Amino acid sequence: MRASNIAFANLRAEMSRRNIGVVKMARDLGWNRDTLARKLSRRSQINLDEAFLIQQTFFPELDVKYLFTEEKQKGA
């Protein structure tokens, strides 16, 4: 199994719990897999509408802030 490049730890954990991969997520959203992968790895910007669409489609019971919050690095 490949290591995940998803930058959002909570989103990555929830995707893993539900066995949702980037390919499935992109297909269900009608997005390009590579574009979604770049957004989730923070190589491209994800906008608020996109974050809400991911949350509402796959994790409606979870807060979008929880899914997309990053922990602050120590010493930063």
Contacts in CASP RR format, 6 or more apart in sequence:
PFRMAT RR
TARGET T0000
AUTHOR 0000-0000-0000
METHOD contacts of the structure
MODEL  1
MRASNIAFANLRAEMSRRNIGVVKMARDLGWNRDTLARKLSRRSQINLDE
AFLIQQTFFPELDVKYLFTEEKQKGA
4 12 0 8 1.000
4 16 0 8 1.000
5 37 0 8 1.000
5 40 0 8 1.000
5 41 0 8 1.000
6 12 0 8 1.000
6 15 0 8 1.000
6 22 0 8 1.000
6 40 0 8 1.000
6 41 0 8 1.000
7 40 0 8 1.000
7 41 0 8 1.000
7 42 0 8 1.000
7 70 0 8 1.000
8 40 0 8 1.000
8 67 0 8 1.000
8 68 0 8 1.000
8 69 0 8 1.000
8 70 0 8 1.000
9 70 0 8 1.000
9 71 0 8 1.000
10 66 0 8 1.000
10 67 0 8 1.000
10 68 0 8 1.000
10 69 0 8 1.000
11 40 0 8 1.000
11 54 0 8 1.000
11 67 0 8 1.000
11 68 0 8 1.000
14 20 0 8 1.000
14 58 0 8 1.000
14 59 0 8 1.000
14 62 0 8 1.000
14 67 0 8 1.000
15 21 0 8 1.000
15 25 0 8 1.000
15 58 0 8 1.000
18 58 0 8 1.000
20 58 0 8 1.000
22 33 0 8 1.000
22 36 0 8 1.000
22 37 0 8 1.000
22 40 0 8 1.000
23 33 0 8 1.000
25 31 0 8 1.000
25 36 0 8 1.000
25 54 0 8 1.000
25 58 0 8 1.000
26 32 0 8 1.000
26 33 0 8 1.000
26 35 0 8 1.000
26 36 0 8 1.000
26 37 0 8 1.000
27 33 0 8 1.000
28 57 0 8 1.000
28 58 0 8 1.000
29 36 0 8 1.000
29 53 0 8 1.000
29 54 0 8 1.000
29 57 0 8 1.000
35 44 0 8 1.000
38 44 0 8 1.000
39 45 0 8 1.000
39 46 0 8 1.000
39 50 0 8 1.000
40 46 0 8 1.000
46 68 0 8 1.000
51 64 0 8 1.000
51 67 0 8 1.000
51 68 0 8 1.000
52 64 0 8 1.000
54 67 0 8 1.000
55 62 0 8 1.000
55 63 0 8 1.000
55 64 0 8 1.000
55 67 0 8 1.000
59 67 0 8 1.000
END
